[in-house]
Amino acid sequence: MSVLIVGGGMTGATLALAISRLTGGALPVHLIEAQDPHSSRHRL
């Protein structure tokens, strides 16, 4: 079994990290984001 998180931006990334840490890495977590993380929309 694995977890697939589609979108969510920072919320989705935070959820992916939390699930990974809570399961000690035993449950694979995959994160799919619509926007390229290197695009200008993701810069501070």
Secondary structure, DSSP 4 states (H G I P E B T S, - for coil): --EEEE--HHHHHHHHHHHHHHTTT-S-EEEE-SS-TTSGGG--
